[in-house]
Amino acid sequence: MDSTDLDRTTAFDYLVYLRATPDQVWEALTEPAHTSRYWGLTLHSDWKPGSTVVWQGMGLGDPDPEQVVLAAEPGRSLSFTWHTFTPAFAEAVGMDEELRARLAAESRSKIAYDIEPTGPTVTRLHLVHDGFDPGSTVLAMIREGWPSVLSSLKSLLETGEPLPELA
């Protein structure tokens, strides 16, 4: 994935180096016990292309047939469609219905992680979240959210503890 080809008005990309092996990074991205610690929610899937990804926590939990794994290669790459903005999610996070409806009306986006070893104990994790409509409200929101999620992931892998919840 080459970030120089990305349209910054419809995509977000982020690069982080982690003191962890590619397999440890993969496990942290895909195992509910890990995602709940650094993200506050869990993702459930068998991580095979075409399989459903069920988000649980923060009012999420109902299977959505359009929330699917697009590609998966353990320890190397993972891609899936982004979640649905349900009324239960909006209520759980204190979002008003007007904003939720605006988010739900946008095109579904997708995320892709590239996982690459750069040494025996360092891994380069590159996230691209794209497929947004021009002027996307979701894109503006994830630009704020992804850095804290990935920073907490880094902290968890390197120290055993995620970052404290940010206010």
Secondary structure as GFF3:
##gff-version 3
##sequence-region A 1 167
A	DSSP	three_ten_helix	3	5	.	.	.	ID=ss1
A	DSSP	beta_strand	11	18	.	.	.	ID=ss2
A	DSSP	alpha_helix	22	30	.	.	.	ID=ss3
A	DSSP	alpha_helix	32	38	.	.	.	ID=ss4
A	DSSP	beta_strand	42	44	.	.	.	ID=ss5
A	DSSP	beta_strand	54	56	.	.	.	ID=ss6
A	DSSP	beta_strand	69	73	.	.	.	ID=ss7
A	DSSP	beta_strand	77	81	.	.	.	ID=ss8
A	DSSP	alpha_helix	87	93	.	.	.	ID=ss9
A	DSSP	alpha_helix	97	105	.	.	.	ID=ss10
A	DSSP	beta_strand	110	119	.	.	.	ID=ss11
A	DSSP	beta_strand	122	130	.	.	.	ID=ss12
A	DSSP	alpha_helix	137	159	.	.	.	ID=ss13
###
